């Protein structure tokens, strides 16, 4: 946001008349009197404040809730709680390290099935050019020995990860304008897997390039040993199901001709699959050898534009999803769906959600997938289907 410049003095910078001198003297006297009044007011306020808090318990004595009931960036957690899931950390202590965001491919013929998705705290499913979807998987509490296949940076990536304050961002190069933005963003610990972070990668022999480049959480964190500050929580959590939630058993999101996503409620979590006609194939994580699951599915319908720079000759520019502002969406948790409006005031602020009455809607403690759905796609018949 640009700052508003101070208004200029229409009389000019030099005041030479006696009237101007008098005005200057009056102005100084007024400022002096105002300063005295401010000082007196501050002293009175201090006295009153001390008096009113004399019998109040210290902040440390106030009982804190077990889960985060703050609002995203302003919430806090106990040392044994994972900040991005509001669940007890493995081993009972959340690791002292930043969020680790990794760009992962999602092309049907080359990238699927992926590795490491079930270890991520949050996964963002984002549209790229040509109807292709790609992931930004965010790790913090858990480790993954294989993450990938990794792919190149896009515009939406640094807009998503700004809310993690000082994240590590791993990606496999990209077009020069995008790479330059990431390199110039001092709040990002940049890990280009084809250049400065190549030591944290390996290539598999069972896939063709570029879908054979993998990394690991240990390898990436080792590149930044001095980064020890955990991210702030970015979601509001509650164990209580929203009051206006409606029971559903599945949701189908038809992003494009080859990415027709289905989330199915299993009774304990949401399982991920792909629809081909009436047949739904499970999406299995190649690392854990289990179906990809999550505790929350957040669907955000967003505006977008095409970027100036094509990713390949003859293609459109990158799809620049507008993740700041507000728009319609849905929260799926505990076998229910709640229509919401998502809000994000600025890139450094996380999303918040409100229902039709303007009441805050919280997520269930656990892992979260955020599905970014373009507004033009959402208008297509059958693009978004909820099954009771």
C-alpha positions in Angstrom: 0.0 0.0 0.0 1.5 3.3 -1.0 1.8 6.1 1.6 -0.1 9.4 1.1 2.5 12.2 0.7 2.2 15.1 3.1 0.4 18.1 1.7 2.6 21.0 0.6 2.3 24.5 2.2 0.4 26.6 -0.5 2.2 29.7 0.9 5.6 28.4 0.1 8.5 27.4 2.3 9.7 31.0 3.3 7.6 33.3 5.4 8.9 36.9 5.3 6.1 39.1 6.5 5.5 40.2 10.1 2.1 38.5 10.0 3.8 35.2 9.1 6.2 35.7 12.0 3.4 36.3 14.4 1.6 33.2 13.1 4.8 31.2 13.6 5.1 32.4 17.2 1.4 31.6 17.9 1.9 28.2 16.4 4.9 27.5 18.6 3.1 28.6 21.7 0.1 26.4 20.8 2.4 23.4 20.4 4.1 24.0 23.7 0.7 24.2 25.5 -0.5 21.1 23.8 2.7 19.3 24.8 2.2 20.2 28.5 -1.4 19.0 28.3 -0.3 15.7 26.8 2.3 15.1 29.5 -0.2 15.8 32.3 -2.7 13.4 30.7 0.0 10.7 30.4 0.9 11.0 34.1 -2.8 10.8 35.1 -3.3 7.8 32.9 -0.3 6.0 34.4 -1.6 6.7 38.0 -5.1 5.5 37.1 -3.8 2.4 35.3 -1.7 1.4 38.3 -4.6 1.8 40.6 -7.0 -0.2 38.5 -4.5 -3.2 38.0 -3.3 -3.3 41.6 -5.4 -6.3 42.4 -5.3 -7.9 39.0 -3.5 -11.3 38.6 -0.4 -11.3 36.4 -0.9 -12.4 32.8 0.9 -15.7 33.4 -1.8 -16.6 36.0 -4.7 -16.2 33.5 -5.8 -19.6 32.3 -5.2 -20.0 28.6 -7.4 -22.2 26.3 -6.0 -25.5 25.2 -6.4 -24.5 21.5 -5.9 -21.3 19.6 -8.9 -19.0 19.8 -6.9 -16.0 18.6 -7.0 -14.8 15.0 -4.2 -16.2 12.9 -1.1 -14.0 13.1 -2.1 -12.8 16.6 -2.7 -16.2 18.1 -0.1 -18.2 20.1 0.5 -21.7 21.2 2.1 -23.7 24.0 5.6 -25.1 23.3 4.2 -28.6 22.8 1.7 -27.6 20.2 2.4 -27.5 16.4 1.7 -23.9 15.4 0.2 -24.8 12.0 -2.1 -27.6 13.1 -3.0 -26.9 16.8 -2.1 -30.6 17.7 0.4 -32.0 20.1 3.8 -32.1 18.4 5.6 -35.4 17.9 7.7 -36.1 20.9 5.8 -33.5 22.9 7.8 -30.5 21.7 7.3 -28.4 18.6 10.5 -28.0 16.6 12.3 -24.6 16.7 12.3 -24.0 13.0 10.4 -21.9 10.4 7.8 -23.0 8.0 9.2 -24.9 5.0 7.2 -24.4 1.8 8.0 -26.7 -1.2 6.6 -26.3 -4.7 5.3 -29.7 -6.0 4.1 -30.7 -9.4 0.7 -32.2 -10.1 0.6 -33.1 -13.8 -1.4 -36.3 -14.2 1.0 -38.2 -16.3 4.3 -37.2 -14.8 3.9 -35.9 -11.3 1.3 -38.2 -9.7 1.5 -39.8 -7.2 3.5 -37.3 -5.2 5.6 -38.0 -2.1 5.4 -36.3 1.3 1.9 -34.7 1.1 0.7 -36.6 4.2 3.6 -35.1 6.3 2.7 -31.5 5.4 0.9 -29.4 7.9 -0.9 -27.4 5.2 -1.1 -27.9 1.4 -2.2 -25.2 -1.0 -3.7 -26.5 -4.3 -3.1 -23.7 -6.8 -4.0 -23.2 -10.5 -1.1 -22.8 -13.0 -1.3 -22.1 -16.7 -3.1 -24.5 -19.1 -5.5 -25.9 -16.5 -2.6 -27.5 -14.6 -2.7 -27.6 -10.8 0.3 -27.5 -8.5 0.9 -27.7 -4.8 2.6 -25.5 -2.2 3.2 -28.0 0.7 4.1 -26.4 4.0 6.0 -28.4 6.6 7.0 -27.5 10.1 6.2 -30.1 12.8 6.8 -33.3 10.7 9.6 -34.5 8.6 9.5 -36.2 5.2 12.4 -38.1 3.7 11.0 -37.6 0.1 9.2 -34.5 -1.1 8.3 -34.1 -4.7 8.5 -34.1 -7.6 9.5 -30.4 -7.1 8.7 -27.8 -9.7 9.3 -24.2 -10.6 8.1 -21.0 -8.8 4.9 -19.2 -9.7 3.5 -15.8 -8.8 1.0 -17.2 -6.3 3.7 -18.9 -4.2 5.2 -15.9 -2.6 1.8 -14.3 -2.1 0.7 -17.4 -0.2 3.8 -17.9 2.0 4.2 -14.3 3.1 1.9 -15.1 6.1 4.5 -17.5 7.5 6.7 -14.4 8.1 10.1 -15.9 7.5 9.7 -19.2 5.7 12.1 -21.3 3.7 10.8 -21.7 0.2 12.1 -24.6 -2.0 11.5 -24.6 -5.7 13.1 -25.8 -9.0 14.0 -22.5 -10.6 11.5 -20.8 -12.9 11.2 -17.9 -15.3 13.6 -15.0 -14.5 11.1 -12.4 -13.3 9.6 -14.8 -10.7 13.0 -16.0 -9.5 14.2 -12.4 -9.2 11.2 -11.5 -7.0 11.9 -14.4 -4.6 15.6 -13.6 -4.5 14.8 -9.9 -3.7 12.3 -10.8 -0.9 14.6 -10.7 2.2 11.9 -12.3 4.3 12.2 -15.6 2.2 15.0 -18.0 2.8 15.3 -19.0 -0.9 16.2 -22.6 -1.8 16.5 -22.9 -5.5 16.8 -26.7 -6.0 18.7 -26.2 -9.3 21.2 -23.7 -8.0 22.0 -22.8 -4.4 20.0 -25.7 -2.8 21.1 -28.5 -5.3 22.9 -30.3 -2.4 19.5 -31.0 -0.9 18.1 -32.8 -3.9 18.3 -36.1 -5.7 16.8 -37.5 -8.9 14.9 -40.7 -9.2 15.3 -43.2 -12.0 11.7 -44.3 -12.4 10.5 -40.9 -13.8 11.4 -38.6 -16.6 12.8 -35.1 -16.0 11.5 -32.6 -14.9 9.3 -34.8 -12.7 12.1 -36.7 -11.1 13.6 -34.0 -8.8 13.1 -34.6 -5.1 14.2 -33.2 -1.8 13.7 -33.8 1.9 12.8 -31.7 5.0 16.1 -32.6 6.7 18.1 -31.6 3.6 16.4 -28.3 3.3 16.5 -27.3 7.0 20.2 -28.2 7.1 20.8 -25.4 4.6 19.5 -22.8 7.0 20.8 -23.8 10.5 20.4 -20.4 12.0 16.7 -20.2 11.1 15.1 -21.3 14.4 11.9 -19.2 14.7 8.7 -21.1 14.3 5.9 -19.5 12.2 2.9 -17.9 13.8 -0.4 -19.8 13.6 -2.3 -18.9 10.5 -5.7 -20.4 11.3 -8.2 -20.1 14.1 -9.0 -23.5 15.6 -11.8 -24.9 17.7 -12.9 -28.4 18.6 -16.6 -27.3 18.3 -18.2 -27.8 14.9 -19.6 -24.5 13.5 -23.3 -24.0 14.4 -24.4 -23.4 10.8 -22.5 -26.4 9.4 -24.4 -28.9 7.1 -23.6 -32.6 7.0 -21.9 -33.8 3.8 -20.2 -37.0 2.7 -18.1 -35.6 -0.1 -17.2 -32.7 -2.3 -16.2 -32.8 -6.0 -14.1 -29.9 -7.4 -13.7 -30.1 -11.2 -10.7 -27.9 -11.8 -10.0 -28.9 -15.4 -10.2 -31.7 -17.9 -7.6 -33.8 -16.0 -7.9 -32.7 -12.4 -11.4 -33.6 -11.1 -10.8 -33.7 -7.3 -12.9 -35.6 -4.9 -12.7 -35.3 -1.1 -14.7 -38.0 0.8 -15.5 -38.1 4.5 -14.3 -41.4 6.0 -15.7 -40.8 9.5 -12.4 -39.5 10.9 -10.8 -37.5 8.0 -11.2 -36.4 4.4 -9.6 -38.7 1.8 -8.3 -37.4 -1.5 -9.0 -38.9 -4.9 -9.6 -38.1 -8.6 -12.8 -38.7 -10.5 -12.9 -40.1 -14.0 -16.5 -40.3 -14.9 -18.2 -42.1 -12.1 -15.0 -43.8 -11.0 -13.0 -42.3 -8.2 -9.3 -43.4 -7.9 -7.6 -42.9 -4.5 -4.6 -40.6 -4.4 -1.8 -42.5 -2.6 1.2 -40.8 -1.1 4.3 -42.6 -2.4 6.2 -42.0 0.8 3.7 -43.1 3.4 2.0 -45.6 1.0 -1.4 -44.4 2.4 -4.2 -42.4 0.8 -3.7 -38.7 1.0 -5.9 -37.3 3.8 -6.6 -34.1 5.7 -8.7 -32.9 8.7 -9.9 -29.7 7.0 -10.6 -28.7 3.4 -10.9 -25.0 2.8 -12.2 -23.9 -0.6 -11.5 -20.3 -1.6 -13.0 -18.8 -4.8 -10.7 -16.1 -6.0 -10.3 -13.6 -8.8 -7.3 -13.9 -11.1 -5.4 -12.4 -14.0 -2.8 -13.6 -16.4 0.8 -12.5 -15.8 2.9 -10.7 -18.4 5.4 -13.5 -18.8 4.5 -16.8 -20.6 5.9 -19.9 -18.9 6.6 -21.5 -22.3 6.5 -20.3 -25.9 2.9 -19.8 -27.1 1.4 -20.2 -23.7 -0.5 -17.6 -21.5 1.2 -15.9 -18.7 1.1 -17.5 -15.3 -2.3 -17.6 -13.6 -2.0 -14.9 -10.9 -4.6 -15.9 -8.3 -5.6 -13.0 -6.1 -5.3 -14.3 -2.6 -5.6 -11.0 -0.9 -9.0 -9.4 -0.3 -12.2 -11.4 0.2 -14.5 -13.8 -1.5 -16.9 -16.7 -1.2 -15.7 -20.1 0.1 -16.5 -23.2 2.1 -15.0 -24.9 5.1 -15.2 -28.7 5.4 -14.5 -30.3 8.8 -15.9 -33.2 10.8 -18.1 -34.4 8.0 -19.8 -31.0 7.5 -19.7 -28.0 5.2 -20.1 -24.3 6.2 -20.4 -21.6 3.5 -18.1 -18.8 4.4 -16.5 -15.5 3.2 -12.7 -15.6 3.3 -10.9 -12.4 4.3 -7.2 -11.5 4.0 -6.4 -7.8 4.6 -2.8 -7.9 3.4 -0.3 -10.6 2.4 1.4 -10.7 5.8 -2.0 -11.4 7.4 -3.6 -14.9 7.2 -7.1 -15.8 6.1 -10.0 -15.5 8.4 -13.5 -16.8 7.8 -17.0 -15.6 8.6 -20.4 -17.2 8.1 -23.5 -15.6 6.7 -24.1 -13.8 10.0 -20.6 -12.5 10.2 -19.6 -14.9 12.9 -16.0 -16.3 12.8 -15.7 -19.9 11.6 -12.8 -22.0 12.9 -11.1 -25.0 11.6 -10.7 -28.4 13.4 -7.3 -29.0 15.0 -5.3 -30.9 12.5 -3.9 -30.7 8.9 -5.5 -28.5 6.3 -5.7 -28.4 2.5 -6.6 -25.1 0.8 -8.2 -25.4 -2.6 -7.8 -22.3 -4.7 -10.7 -22.2 -7.2 -10.8 -19.6 -9.9 -14.0 -17.6 -10.1 -14.4 -18.4 -13.8 -14.0 -22.1 -13.1 -16.5 -22.0 -10.2 -19.2 -20.8 -12.6 -18.9 -23.9 -14.8 -21.8 -26.4 -14.4 -20.7 -29.2 -12.1 -17.5 -27.4 -11.0 -18.4 -27.7 -7.4 -20.7 -30.4 -6.1 -21.5 -31.3 -2.5 -23.1 -34.7 -1.7 -25.1 -35.0 1.6 
